[in-house]
Amino acid sequence: MFLNRLSTDNQERFLQLAGMLCYADGKYTNNERQMMRLYAAEVGEKVGAPIIEKVETDEARHNQEGEKYFQLAYRFRSIIEEVKDKSDMKERKMILFELMGLAHADKSFSENERKLITDSVEALEFNEDMLTRLNDRGHYFNIHEVEDMLTRYVELQKEMTRYVLE
């Protein structure tokens, strides 16, 4: 939804973060797979295809070896730090919003996914007020309202995908 507004470098960073978030709970679900493919289409094949291919190729390795959460969290944090250093607050909000949407894609918000999102909020330097409210030009959204919107958004995306692709 917002990825085409990000710089190309931040589109790539987002897709890397999204791929890691998909594996945070140890499962790469069909809903997450659909979301990743939608993200790739949104940013364009040149940027999206290589990253999506890597995420899907790594699926077997993740399932067999099971990357330790602390390793995943460390890699995730290093990319989030790059996002912080290379983006403004508007891009940070877009990335956080999209990551939250992906975390809710399978209707399960695992403890590990929650930790990565919380770490993102901290690393991207959202202040205390932004932890509970996201400010968009004076219109405030309660974080729980944002989660509800994301759930509806994910459902609508799935419905549109089924309509178009089936």
C-alpha positions, 0 to 999 in steps of 0.5 A, spaced: 500 500 500 505 504 501 511 501 499 512 505 492 513 511 496 519 508 499 526 509 496 528 503 492 533 502 498 528 502 503 523 498 499 529 492 499 530 493 506 523 493 508 522 486 504 528 483 507 525 485 514 518 482 512 522 476 510 525 475 517 518 477 520 515 471 516 519 466 520 519 469 527 514 464 529 517 459 525 512 458 520 511 461 513 504 461 512 500 461 505 497 468 507 504 471 509 507 468 502 501 472 499 503 478 502 510 477 500 508 476 493 503 482 493 509 486 496 514 484 490 509 486 485 508 493 488 515 495 488 516 492 482 520 485 479 527 488 479 527 490 486 522 485 489 523 478 485 530 477 488 528 478 495 522 474 494 526 468 491 531 468 497 525 468 502 522 462 499 528 458 497 530 459 505 524 457 507 526 449 507 532 451 511 529 455 516 524 449 517 529 444 517 534 448 521 530 453 525 534 459 525 535 461 533 530 467 534 536 471 537 540 471 531 534 473 527 532 479 532 540 481 531 539 481 523 532 484 524 535 490 528 541 491 524 536 492 518 532 497 522 538 501 524 539 502 517 532 504 516 532 509 521 539 512 519 536 512 511 529 515 512 525 520 515 519 519 520 514 518 514 518 513 511 519 510 518 511 510 519 510 506 512 515 501 514 512 500 521 505 500 518 506 495 513 510 490 518 504 490 522 500 488 517 504 482 515 505 480 522 497 480 522 497 476 516 496 470 518 491 472 524 496 470 529 501 475 532 506 471 536 510 473 541 516 473 537 513 477 532 510 482 537 518 483 540 520 484 533 515 490 532 516 493 539 524 493 537 522 496 531 518 502 534 524 503 539 529 503 534 525 507 529 525 512 535 517 513 535 516 517 542 512 515 548 506 518 545 507 514 538 507 507 542 500 508 543 498 513 538 500 514 531 500 521 528 498 523 521 497 530 520 493 531 526 489 525 526 490 520 531 490 513 531 490 509 537 495 503 536 489 498 537 485 501 532 491 501 527 491 493 528 484 493 527 484 497 521 490 492 519 486 486 520 481 489 515 486 491 510 489 484 510 482 481 509 481 486 503 487 484 500 486 477 500 479 478 497 482 482 492 487 477 490 482 471 490 478 476 485 483 477 481 487 471 481 482 465 481 
